[in-house]
Amino acid sequence: HHMTEYLSILRPLLEGSPVSVVGETLTAHMRLSTPRIGQVPVLLAALAPRMLKLAGEQADGIVC
């Protein structure tokens, strides 16, 4: 659950959007100001079925 909340904050930030999230494990009200040089891939360390499923749904790849 924590990683799902983390990705709900990280993905919009990397796309240049502000976030305002109050979750069960994480809270964030912020915006990143970085140079835009293209899409930043998000990789998850995943071996177990739940993390692999999450990576398939919300990440760009996995690191095992």
PyMOL commands that set and color helices and strands:
alter all, ss='L'
color gray80, all
select helices_A, chain A and resi 2-14+49-58
alter helices_A, ss='H'
color red, helices_A
select strands_A, chain A and resi 19-22+27-30+43-45+61-63
alter strands_A, ss='S'
color yellow, strands_A
deselect
rebuild
show_as cartoon
